[in-house]
Amino acid sequence: MNANVIPISTLFIGLNGLVALGLSYLVVMERIKARVWHGESKQDVAMQPDPLSNPTAWVSTVERTSQRLTANTASDQGILQRKVRAHGNFTEYVPIALLFIIALEFMQAPVWLVWLLGGTLTVARGVYAWGVISTYGPSLGRAVGFFGTWFVYLIGASACVYYGVQGAL
């Protein structure tokens, strides 16, 4: 059995993978509830055929099952868009930040630095998603998540440049 040479990075890749899965689940469930299959609103897909107007047996089965899984409550008009953006923003920022963390762990940067960046990234992205989903516009969660992520980018990129130069000499 091989020893994991990057255990800290592996932990944060797994944790952030679970966050990504959770955000994806929120988007899918909101799409089912709102019956918006593409885009973020009914207007986005107004020119597309409605699969429920003349459903096949398969579409009918999926529709019945999916509607049983979602609460049939009035939907916030912008919630799907906010959930899509929280997921999209996560997938825009997290991969590069995880690469910083992996590279630094491989370069044998101080363990505290790898933990700091991984922990900050994970908390910041979770708080950001909560802030974007729960509130339209500026929010404390959005600000904390945004600045926490930029902290990871600034420190992670700078440390990668430093260790890259050190390794190249």
Secondary structure, DSSP 8 states (H G I E B T S, - for coil): ----S-HHHHHHHHHHHHHHHHHHHHHHHHHHHHT--SSSSTGGGTTS--TTTS--HHHHHHHHHHHHHS------TTHHHHHHHHHHHHHHHHHHHHHHHHHHHHTT--HHHHHHHHHHHHHHHHHHHHHHHH-SS--HHHHHHHHHHHHHHHHHHHHHHHHHHHHH-
